[in-house]
Amino acid sequence: MWPWGHAAVGYLLYSLLVRADGRAPSSAPVVALAFGTQFPDVIDKPLGWTFGLLPAGRSLAHSMFALLAVSAVAVGVARRYGRPAIGVAFGVGAVSHSFADGLYAVVTGQYADLSYLGWPLLPAPVSEVEQSFVAHVALLEFDWHFALELALVVLAAAAWLRDGRPGLDLVRSVLGGNGRPAEEPDSGD
């Protein structure tokens, strides 16, 4: 799945989770969620593809063993600072990333390609594509995968707008506002 697909899946899941408790997502957790949805690729792709330190672009940070441990640490640190929702949001994003990467394998019946979820106890899946960013971007085409991810992005954008565009204020304040992130109470989401 492409980065925008991961962001969409993560947001949709997180928004549903928070709204199930009768709340709307708030800014700081949504920013943590966005980072979490990209986390496995930020770790595995460079270490596997560029530096050759991992066996594949889906191994260490896509493994449920690592993701559950990292998510537990994120929740613990966030809880220590009185913001547990930030850690939970990061964990939802990171874990949803790995499961979303398995969507196409499940749909096509290629279950062996899900072995990254159990790495290192299971071998990392072998890719038929050269392990590089350029090789993967060159394969991008408008097919059913792309259409599905585009539909997920549209749904996530609609949910984000309905939720009041959480995170936008925080990103604006950091990137171009007064230079200080706005304080917001932790709503517990």
C-alpha positions in Angstrom: 0.0 0.0 0.0 1.2 3.5 -0.7 1.7 6.2 2.0 -1.6 7.9 1.3 -3.5 4.6 1.5 -1.9 3.9 4.9 -2.8 7.4 6.2 -6.4 6.9 5.0 -6.8 3.4 6.6 -5.3 4.6 9.8 -7.5 7.7 10.0 -10.7 5.8 9.2 -9.9 3.2 11.9 -8.9 5.8 14.5 -11.9 8.0 13.8 -14.2 5.0 14.2 -12.5 4.0 17.4 -12.7 7.4 19.0 -16.3 8.1 17.8 -17.4 4.8 19.3 -16.8 6.5 22.6 -18.8 9.5 21.5 -15.9 11.8 20.9 -14.2 13.3 17.9 -10.5 12.9 17.2 -8.3 15.7 18.6 -5.2 17.4 17.0 -2.2 16.0 18.8 -3.3 12.3 18.6 -4.2 12.7 14.9 -0.7 14.0 14.2 0.8 11.1 16.1 -1.6 8.8 14.2 -0.3 10.2 10.9 3.3 9.5 12.0 2.3 6.0 13.1 0.7 5.2 9.8 4.1 5.8 8.1 6.4 4.4 10.8 6.9 0.9 9.5 8.0 2.1 6.1 10.2 4.9 7.5 12.2 2.2 9.3 12.1 -0.8 7.0 12.4 0.7 3.6 15.7 2.5 4.1 17.2 -0.2 6.3 16.2 -3.0 4.0 16.4 -1.4 0.5 19.0 1.3 0.9 21.4 0.0 3.5 20.8 -3.7 3.3 20.6 -4.1 7.1 17.2 -5.8 7.0 16.2 -8.7 4.7 13.3 -6.8 3.1 11.2 -3.6 3.1 8.7 -5.4 5.2 10.5 -7.1 8.2 11.4 -5.5 11.5 9.0 -2.6 11.8 6.2 -4.5 10.0 6.4 -7.4 12.5 3.7 -7.6 15.1 6.4 -8.4 17.7 8.2 -5.1 17.1 5.0 -3.0 16.5 3.3 -4.2 19.7 6.5 -3.5 21.7 7.0 0.0 20.1 3.3 0.8 20.5 3.4 -0.2 24.2 6.5 2.0 24.7 4.7 4.9 22.9 1.6 4.5 25.2 3.8 4.2 28.3 5.7 7.4 27.4 2.6 9.3 26.5 0.9 8.2 29.7 3.8 9.3 31.7 3.3 12.8 30.2 -0.4 12.7 30.8 -1.3 12.3 27.1 -2.1 8.6 26.6 -4.3 9.3 23.6 -1.1 10.3 21.7 0.5 6.9 22.3 -2.7 5.0 21.4 -3.1 7.0 18.2 0.5 6.2 17.2 -0.1 2.5 17.9 -3.3 2.4 15.9 -1.5 4.0 13.0 1.5 1.7 13.1 -0.4 -1.6 13.6 -3.0 -0.6 10.9 -0.1 0.0 8.5 1.1 -3.6 8.7 -2.3 -5.1 8.4 -3.2 -2.8 5.5 0.0 -4.0 3.7 -1.5 -7.5 3.9 -4.8 -6.6 2.3 -3.7 -7.4 -1.2 -2.1 -10.7 -0.2 -5.4 -11.7 1.5 -7.5 -10.6 -1.5 -5.3 -12.5 -4.0 -4.9 -15.6 -1.7 -1.1 -15.2 -1.4 -1.0 -15.8 2.3 2.7 -16.6 2.4 3.2 -12.9 1.7 1.9 -12.2 5.2 5.0 -13.7 6.8 6.4 -10.3 7.6 3.8 -10.1 10.4 5.7 -12.8 12.3 9.2 -11.8 11.4 11.8 -12.9 12.6 10.1 -16.2 13.5 8.8 -16.3 9.9 10.9 -15.3 6.9 10.4 -11.9 5.3 8.5 -12.3 2.0 10.6 -12.3 -1.1 9.8 -9.5 -3.5 9.8 -9.9 -7.2 10.5 -6.2 -7.6 14.0 -4.8 -7.1 14.2 -3.5 -3.5 14.4 0.2 -4.2 12.2 3.3 -4.1 12.6 4.0 -7.8 11.6 0.4 -8.8 8.4 0.6 -6.8 7.4 4.1 -7.9 8.0 2.9 -11.5 5.3 0.3 -11.0 2.7 2.8 -9.9 -0.3 2.6 -12.3 -4.0 3.3 -12.2 -5.3 -0.2 -11.5 -7.7 -1.6 -8.9 -5.1 -1.2 -6.1 -4.7 2.5 -6.9 -8.5 2.9 -7.3 -9.1 1.3 -3.9 -6.5 3.4 -2.2 -8.0 6.6 -3.9 -11.4 5.6 -2.6 -10.0 5.1 0.9 -8.4 8.6 0.7 -11.7 10.2 -0.3 -13.5 8.4 2.5 -10.8 9.4 5.0 -10.8 13.0 3.8 -14.6 13.2 4.3 -14.3 11.7 7.8 -11.5 14.2 8.6 -13.6 17.1 7.4 -16.6 15.8 9.4 -14.3 15.5 12.5 -13.4 19.2 12.2 -10.0 18.8 10.5 -8.1 17.7 13.6 -4.3 18.2 13.4 -4.4 21.0 10.9 -4.2 23.7 13.5 -1.3 22.0 15.2 0.6 21.5 11.9 -0.1 25.1 10.9 1.2 26.4 14.2 4.4 24.4 13.9 5.0 25.2 10.2 4.1 28.8 9.9 2.1 30.2 12.8 3.6 31.6 15.9 6.2 28.8 16.1 4.6 27.2 19.2 2.2 24.3 19.1 -1.2 25.2 20.5 -1.9 23.6 23.8 -4.9 21.4 23.9 -6.4 19.4 26.7 -6.1 15.7 26.4 -9.6 14.5 25.7 -8.6 10.9 26.4 -9.1 9.7 22.8 
